[in-house]
Amino acid sequence: MAPERASLQRSSTPRRWAAARLRRAGALALACAAAGAVGIPSAAALEYQGEARGIPLPPIPPAGSIGAATRFLESRAGRTSFAVVDSAGHLSGLRLHEHFETASVVKVMMLTAYLQMLAAQHRSLSPSDTALLYPMIHVSDNNAASAVFSIVGGAAVARVAREAGMSDYAPGVGWWAYTQTSAIDQARLFFVLDRLIPQRFWGYARYLMSTIEPSQSWGIPPVARPQWQVFFKTGALPEQGLFNEVGRLERGPLTFTIAVFTDGDPSMAYGEQTIEGVAGALLAHTP
């Protein structure tokens, strides 16, 4: 009964309700004027005060960790370099622009070029596509990589280099594994991969780079997992003691990238330990 009575009162006394609204409006106007007189912002002034901004998180890895990684790498034999793009997008490292042969690390550039080609042709992934891309990344199959390279062509890989902002890229002479790069080039590439790989294929690319054959998951993954999701690619030319790795690490809203390049290592185990040591130093004091 009470709701019906209230409804009836509102419908039978419209003038009294209108008068009450006018009295409230007048009181609000007086309150706003008084507030202005004592320096309290009016309702209009409070309507938009810009976007709220919290205290920014410190970049990851922190500067101390990058210093520790530098000291570790300087103690290692051979020719070495590393680069980091931290979670704030800042670049740092040691011998950032030193030139190295990519070995199989370039396969991520080929993957990117191939997925861009599919998007430009308005095609979905077919069994024939995955029959090349999966082994190229999962077990670093060189025959699959050569087939992919013959399909996309050197110009498409060079375009990926330009889109990533690489400054030290040069195509390989005689074999795609001899492609020239630097640690900073590859750290930049992995940081912007989510913008270079078409969105419709980004999930597939992440799957490939996070499920690489365990025997090839040395260096960064054993150190970073399970605290971080790791998307990575290794490369090796064992006959010349060259061992490379690039990784993209994600945890919640945080993303940063690591690239470690070595040449002239006395053994594969030594090269793997160098890369693992850099990753360990970078992550040792990371919250």
Sequence and secondary structure as in RCSB ss.txt:
>XXXX:A:sequence
MAPERASLQRSSTPRRWAAARLRRAGALALACAAAGAVGIPSAAALEYQGEARGIPLPPIPPAGSIGAATRFLES
RAGRTSFAVVDSAGHLSGLRLHEHFETASVVKVMMLTAYLQMLAAQHRSLSPSDTALLYPMIHVSDNNAASAVFS
IVGGAAVARVAREAGMSDYAPGVGWWAYTQTSAIDQARLFFVLDRLIPQRFWGYARYLMSTIEPSQSWGIPPVAR
PQWQVFFKTGALPEQGLFNEVGRLERGPLTFTIAVFTDGDPSMAYGEQTIEGVAGALLAHTP
>XXXX:A:secstr
 HHHHHHHHHHH HHHHHHHHHHHHHHHHHHHHHHHHTT   HHHHS            SS HHHHHHHHHHHHT
SSSEEEEEEE TTS EEEESTT  EE GGGGHHHHHHHHHHHHHHTT    HHHHHHHHHHHHS  HHHHHHHHH
HH HHHHHHHHHHTT SS B  SSSGGG EE HHHHHHHHHTHHHHS HHHHHHHHHHHHS  GGG  SHHHHHT
TTSEEEEEEEEEGGGTEEEEEEEEEETTEEEEEEEEEES SSHHHHHHHHHHHHHHHHHT  
